[in-house]
Amino acid sequence: MGGFGSGFRGTAKATTRDRHRLSVKDWGNLPPGARAIWNITRGGWQDLGSVHVCVEADALALTYTPPNGSPIEQWIDIERAPCRFSGSRPWFLCPWCGRRCGALYRGRGGFYCRECAGLNYQSTREPPDTRAVHKADRIRARLGWPAGIAFGHGPKPKGMHWRTFWRLVAEHDRHAHAFMEGSMARLDKAHERLLRCGR
């Protein structure tokens, strides 16, 4: 039998937190002709240093040099979708597959959508009960309640319809209940393992 840490170790996909992210919220509404330098100061997978960004009509032009590589020039199209009442919303078009996306991530040879870059969301590595408590906290933030389900319910925010409030409360309680059930199940399994080890 192997010792501590032995056995199969799977190779999990990288997540969106592991790669540099180009968000359409930051770059999609700049006027044509604008120029900027995107300084990537944090370490990470293939740190790029500085990325030169030039805004064209409905596109971004990126120029950068990866470590130990040749300079890369990448053209990212921007599509503007009309909003329901007025105005429009920008979307990046993935240079590889052409689908709309709100963010592109650093892959090999450029920036691509999450799927083309082969990335998972960080939440896919979390157990279901942890995801549930994160969802409950997001609802608490929307309601203006303090973070943490242990604090219980708070008041209805001013200006919010009662029907919306009770819908969010029910959704919050459903996630909180899922977290408690999942936590208890994990504690029971841990207790059983301890009992088996003590025999």
C-alpha positions as CSV (number, residue, x, y, z in Angstrom):
1,M,0.0,0.0,0.0
2,G,1.2,3.5,-0.7
3,G,2.0,6.1,1.9
4,F,0.5,9.5,2.4
5,G,-0.2,11.3,-0.8
6,S,0.2,8.2,-3.0
7,G,-2.3,7.1,-5.6
8,F,-3.7,8.6,-8.8
9,R,-3.7,12.4,-9.1
10,G,-6.0,13.7,-11.8
11,T,-5.1,16.7,-14.0
12,A,-7.9,19.2,-13.5
13,K,-8.5,21.9,-16.0
14,A,-7.3,25.4,-15.2
15,T,-9.9,27.9,-14.1
16,T,-10.8,31.4,-15.2
17,R,-9.0,32.7,-12.1
18,D,-5.8,31.2,-13.3
19,R,-5.6,33.2,-16.6
20,H,-5.4,36.9,-17.5
21,R,-8.9,38.2,-18.3
22,L,-10.0,40.8,-20.9
23,S,-13.4,42.1,-20.0
24,V,-15.8,43.8,-22.4
25,K,-17.0,46.0,-19.5
26,D,-13.6,47.6,-19.3
27,W,-12.7,47.8,-23.0
28,G,-15.9,47.5,-25.0
29,N,-17.2,51.1,-24.6
30,L,-14.0,53.1,-25.3
31,P,-14.3,55.5,-28.2
32,P,-12.6,54.7,-31.5
33,G,-9.1,56.0,-31.6
34,A,-8.4,55.5,-27.9
35,R,-5.1,53.9,-27.0
36,A,-4.1,52.4,-23.7
37,I,-1.5,50.2,-22.1
38,W,-2.8,47.3,-20.1
39,N,-0.1,46.6,-17.5
40,I,-0.3,43.0,-16.1
41,T,1.6,43.2,-12.9
42,R,0.4,40.1,-11.1
43,G,2.2,36.8,-11.8
44,G,0.5,34.1,-13.6
45,W,0.5,31.7,-16.5
46,Q,2.7,33.3,-19.2
47,D,2.9,36.8,-17.7
48,L,2.6,39.3,-20.5
49,G,3.9,42.5,-18.9
50,S,2.3,45.3,-21.0
51,V,-0.4,44.9,-23.6
52,H,-0.9,47.8,-26.0
53,V,-4.6,48.3,-26.8
54,C,-5.8,50.3,-29.7
55,V,-9.6,50.9,-30.1
56,E,-10.9,50.7,-33.6
57,A,-14.5,51.0,-34.8
58,D,-16.1,47.8,-33.4
59,A,-12.8,46.1,-32.6
60,L,-9.8,46.1,-30.4
61,A,-6.2,45.7,-31.6
62,L,-3.9,44.1,-29.1
63,T,-0.1,44.0,-29.4
64,Y,2.1,42.2,-26.8
65,T,5.2,40.0,-26.6
66,P,4.9,36.7,-24.5
67,P,8.0,35.6,-22.5
68,N,10.5,33.9,-24.8
69,G,8.2,34.4,-27.8
70,S,7.6,36.6,-30.9
71,P,5.4,39.7,-30.8
72,I,1.7,38.9,-31.2
73,E,-0.9,41.1,-32.8
74,Q,-4.5,40.1,-32.3
75,W,-7.7,41.6,-33.6
76,I,-10.8,41.2,-31.5
77,D,-14.2,42.1,-33.0
78,I,-16.9,43.8,-31.0
79,E,-20.5,43.3,-31.8
80,R,-23.1,45.7,-30.3
81,A,-26.5,44.2,-29.5
82,P,-29.5,46.6,-29.0
83,C,-30.9,46.8,-25.5
84,R,-34.6,46.3,-24.8
85,F,-35.4,50.0,-24.2
86,S,-32.5,52.0,-25.7
87,G,-28.8,52.0,-26.4
88,S,-26.7,48.9,-27.1
89,R,-24.5,46.5,-25.2
90,P,-21.0,45.5,-26.5
91,W,-19.9,41.9,-26.8
92,F,-16.6,40.4,-27.7
93,L,-16.6,37.9,-30.6
94,C,-14.2,35.0,-29.8
95,P,-11.4,35.1,-32.4
96,W,-11.5,31.3,-32.6
97,C,-15.1,30.2,-32.6
98,G,-16.9,33.6,-33.2
99,R,-19.4,33.3,-30.3
100,R,-20.4,36.3,-28.2
101,C,-18.8,36.6,-24.8
102,G,-18.3,39.1,-22.1
103,A,-14.7,38.2,-21.4
104,L,-11.8,36.6,-23.1
105,Y,-9.0,34.7,-21.4
106,R,-5.3,34.2,-22.2
107,G,-4.7,31.0,-24.1
108,R,-1.9,29.8,-26.2
109,G,-1.3,32.4,-28.9
110,G,-3.9,34.9,-27.9
111,F,-7.1,35.7,-26.0
112,Y,-10.1,33.4,-26.5
113,C,-13.5,32.6,-24.9
114,R,-13.5,30.3,-21.8
115,E,-14.4,27.2,-23.8
116,C,-11.7,27.8,-26.5
117,A,-9.1,28.5,-23.9
118,G,-10.1,25.2,-22.2
119,L,-11.0,26.7,-18.8
120,N,-13.5,25.9,-16.1
121,Y,-15.2,28.2,-13.7
122,Q,-13.7,28.2,-10.2
123,S,-17.0,27.1,-8.8
124,T,-16.8,23.8,-10.5
125,R,-14.1,22.8,-8.1
126,E,-16.2,23.6,-5.1
127,P,-18.5,21.1,-3.4
128,P,-22.3,21.7,-3.9
129,D,-22.8,23.0,-0.3
130,T,-20.1,25.6,-0.7
131,R,-21.6,26.8,-4.0
132,A,-25.0,27.0,-2.2
133,V,-23.7,29.3,0.6
134,H,-22.0,31.5,-2.0
135,K,-25.4,31.9,-3.7
136,A,-27.1,32.7,-0.4
137,D,-24.5,35.4,0.3
138,R,-25.0,36.9,-3.1
139,I,-28.7,37.2,-2.3
140,R,-27.9,38.7,1.1
141,A,-25.8,41.3,-0.6
142,R,-28.6,42.2,-2.9
143,L,-31.0,42.5,0.1
144,G,-28.5,44.6,2.0
145,W,-28.1,42.0,4.7
146,P,-24.8,41.2,6.4
147,A,-22.9,38.3,4.9
148,G,-23.3,34.9,6.5
149,I,-26.4,32.8,6.8
150,A,-25.9,32.6,10.6
151,F,-27.1,36.2,10.9
152,G,-30.6,35.2,9.8
153,H,-33.1,37.3,7.9
154,G,-32.9,41.1,7.7
155,P,-35.4,43.8,6.7
156,K,-36.9,44.4,3.2
157,P,-34.8,47.0,1.3
158,K,-36.5,50.3,0.8
159,G,-38.2,50.4,-2.6
160,M,-38.2,46.7,-3.3
161,H,-41.6,45.1,-4.0
162,W,-42.8,42.7,-1.4
163,R,-43.3,39.9,-4.0
164,T,-39.6,40.3,-5.1
165,F,-38.5,40.3,-1.5
166,W,-40.3,37.1,-0.5
167,R,-39.1,35.4,-3.7
168,L,-35.5,36.3,-2.8
169,V,-36.0,35.2,0.8
170,A,-37.3,31.8,-0.3
171,E,-34.4,31.4,-2.7
172,H,-32.0,32.4,0.1
173,D,-33.5,29.9,2.5
174,R,-33.3,27.1,-0.1
175,H,-29.6,27.7,-0.6
176,A,-29.0,28.0,3.2
177,H,-30.8,24.7,3.7
178,A,-28.7,23.0,1.0
179,F,-25.6,24.3,2.7
180,M,-26.6,22.9,6.1
181,E,-27.6,19.5,4.7
182,G,-24.3,19.2,2.7
183,S,-22.2,20.3,5.7
184,M,-23.9,17.8,7.9
185,A,-23.4,15.0,5.4
186,R,-19.7,15.8,5.1
187,L,-19.3,15.9,8.9
188,D,-21.0,12.5,9.2
189,K,-18.6,11.0,6.6
190,A,-15.6,12.5,8.4
191,H,-16.9,11.0,11.7
192,E,-17.3,7.6,10.1
193,R,-13.7,7.7,8.8
194,L,-12.4,8.6,12.2
195,L,-14.3,5.7,13.8
196,R,-12.9,3.3,11.2
197,C,-9.4,4.6,11.8
198,G,-9.8,4.1,15.6
199,R,-10.7,0.4,15.3
